[in-house]
Amino acid sequence: MKLFVAGMAHETNSFSPLPTSKRSFNEPMIRPRTGEGMDRMKDAVGYADFIRLGEESQMQVAKSIFCAAQPSAPMRQKDYEELRDEILADLMAAMPVDMVLLMLHGAHVAQGYDDCEGDIAERVRAIVGPKVPIGIELDLHANVTQKMLGNATALLACKEYPHIDFSERAKDLFELCKRAAKDEIKPVMAKFDVPMLGNFPTTREPLRSFVDETAKLEGKDGTLSVSLIHGFAWADFPEMGASVVVVADGDKAKAAALAETLGKRFFRMREQIKSPLRSLDDALNEAMAAPDGPVVMADRSDNAGGGAPGDSTYVLTEMMKRGIRNAALAMIWDPMAVQSCFDAGVGATLDLRIGGKTGRFSGAPVDVTAKITALAESPRQFVFGTEAPLGRSAARPRSMSTASTSCSTRSANRPSARSASPSSASIRRRRRSWR
Ligand SMILES: [Zn+2]
C-alpha cells in the first residue's frame, strides 16, 4: 500500500498588519526530497506521525513537503500557489497512491483564496480520483468549509486546547483512512454549524467532560470520529465559525443527527466555557491585591500565537502609570529597539522607544531611559515540547522603577508565542475598532 504525506499550516489573522510570504514558512520547512530541514522532523507533529505510522505498517511512504508559519496576515497569492503546487507536483510524481494524509490547519487564508485547505483538498481529489481516501488533520481552531467536506474522506481535528494531542489524532486518522483504503469502512461526513466564536480551553469544566464524552462515542455504533471545532475568529470570511464534524461508517443521516445533537449542546454551554475576560484595570487591581506571587497576566488580544503583532504597549503604559515595581513584562516584538540595544551593549544606558510600531492597534510607543542588563543572540523556548526560536532579545530594567521589560526580534517573523489565559481590556477595545 502506498501512502502520500504532506503538510502546510498557517493560522491566518485577516486583521494582522504582518504580511505572510514564502519566507515566513522557511524555518519549519521540511523537504524530504532534498533532505532540507530533516533535522526538524520531530517538531512536525501530525506530518511526522503519518510518516512513522506508514513505515511501521510496512507501507511505501511518498513524502512531500511540510511547512508552517507563525500566525499572521493572509499569505501572498503567488507564494501560496508555489508551495501548494510543490505538494501537488510531488503527488502527481508519486501516483498511483492508495491513501493521502495531510497535516493542515483549517484557518489558512491567502490572497485570492479564503479557504486554502478546501483548495488543496479539491486539487488533491482531482489528482487521486474519487476512491482514494484523503484524510486531513486540523487544528480545532479551524473554519470547516463545504469544499473541505466535499473533497476529503475524513476531517479530524485535535480535541485539546492547549493542543497536546496532534500525535494521537494523527494515529486516529491514519487508522481510519487505512481501513477505508482496505474497504473495511465507508466514511461519510456531516457538519453542524455552531454560531459562536470564542476561546474555549478544554482543561476546564464543563467542556472537559463534554470532550471526554464525545471521544467515547468514537468506535461505537458506526461513529468513526467526532471533532468539536472551535473556529478561528480572526480569519474573516463567510464560512468561519465553530462546528461539529462527525465521521460515520456509511450512514450520513446518522452522522448529521449526531453532529446536530452535539452541536446544540456545545452551543448551550457557551456562557460557561468561554474564557473569563477582565478589563486591564481589574486585572492589574487583582494582581496587585494578591497576597502571594508570582501573579501571571496574559494580554490575550496581543497574542502573537494568534496573529497579533506582539508589540502592544497598553499593559506597559498602565504599569508605568501606576508605578508598579517588582514586575516584569515580556515580551515586546521590536527589532529596531533590540538592534539599538545590541549596538549599545550590556551595561549601557540609552534612551529607547519601545513597541507600538506596527499599527494603531498596538498603542503608542513608550519612551524610556533604559539600562541594558542582558542580550541574547538566539534564545529558544519550548511550546508543548516543541522548540521555538525567540530571535535576538534584550532585557533591561526601566529607569523609572524596578520593573523590567524584555524585547525580542526574529529575522523572518515574530517570536513564537501561545498564550492561553486571562485577558485584558484591549481585546474589547480592539474588536470594536476592527469591526
Ligand atoms: Zn489552535
Residues whose N, C-alpha, C, O or C-beta is under 5 A from the ligand:
A	BS01	ZN	D139 L140 H141
